[in-house]
Amino acid sequence: MISNPFIITGDIPSAYFCDRKEESKNVIQMLTNGENICLMSPRRMGKSKLVQFCYDQEPLANEYYCFYIDIYHTTSLREFTYTFGRQVFSTLRNQSQKMVLWFVQALKSLNANFGFDPTTGMPTFSLSLGDVNNPEFTLEEIFKALEKADKPCIVCFDEFQQIANYPEKNIEALLRGHIQHLGNTNFIFSGSSRHLLTQMFHSYARPFYNSTSTLSLEAIKLEEYTLFATHWFEQYSKHIDPLLIGQVYQIMESNTYYVQKTLHELFENTPTGETCDTNMLPRLIDGMIEEQSVSYKQLLSFLPDRHKEVLFAIANEGKAEKIMGAQFIHRYRLPSASAVQSAVRKLMETDYITYYDGVYSIPDVLFRMYLKRIGGKE
């Protein structure tokens, strides 16, 4: 048994994975049926953990090559191609030396150095961003290599909406042009920006229109969390009141990561043989906010004052509607509707806020708590 069953980093073994039975079944079934998937949910709702969990299940675990490519921090086609190539190599080197050799030989457009570690005998691949001189051609080589792999492949591009921010304007058409001809590879396009992904995959004028099945990841139900949490507290000879689990679920607005993180901390602070003290919760949440405060201050330091004003206003509202209206502008002493509109556009591009069904909100629950506490003072 591991020291804390509420795992918040790394891969989660099946026994410690809370619910998602139906979602994982659907993802595996779609992929093995040859479908591509658009997987949408707010940030930190467990998309990447769900994908990794599915990768560890049969038949994907042994009958497929499964690649997970996080492109959230990429800013161009060149970075996208570099990240894609490195991750494919990294995954293959742990599974098939034959495929690693085939993959490296297929990338003729790169100047990277390939060899073997003299100590471990494992393949090495010295690739830097500067080695990608012709990203479009290298990207084509990667797709061709996957198409000729000796097992079917699954590729997940996480935070796929990031490609909309690249300076190159033809990325969607370029990727779609390759992907539509692949028979040995299927894709998961995962992302947290619902409005951008909806435009990409459901707008008739866009290249990816109607090319995937869409799966929206909703919150895990409170009943499932209650069963899961009480079970694992009891397994370690500890106890937790189901009402406290409900409090955590409500305060963290059913956000998968923050519910898990809070339960992790509560478990850590409950001695064996004792019952979790409800008085711990406010103190632990304060500690979690304080832990992130340096990062949050840095995030705010990059924003112009006008953007911060709108961000604080939305944080105070929680769920903000009609924010270009006179009432909202007057309530928070904002300059004008056009200034609010301009700030909102930039805040959405950088994922500070989201918009869904007429409502603007800050998806990071802890960040919103932090903003409400400092009240626009920083």
Beta strands, then each sheet from edge to edge (+ up, - down):
strand 1: 37-40
strand 2: 65-70
strand 3: 113-116
strand 4: 123-126
strand 5: 153-158
strand 6: 185-191
strand 7: 213-216
strand 8: 354-356
strand 9: 359-361
sheet 1: 2+ 5+ 6+ 1+ 7+
sheet 2: 3+ 4-
sheet 3: 8+ 9-
end
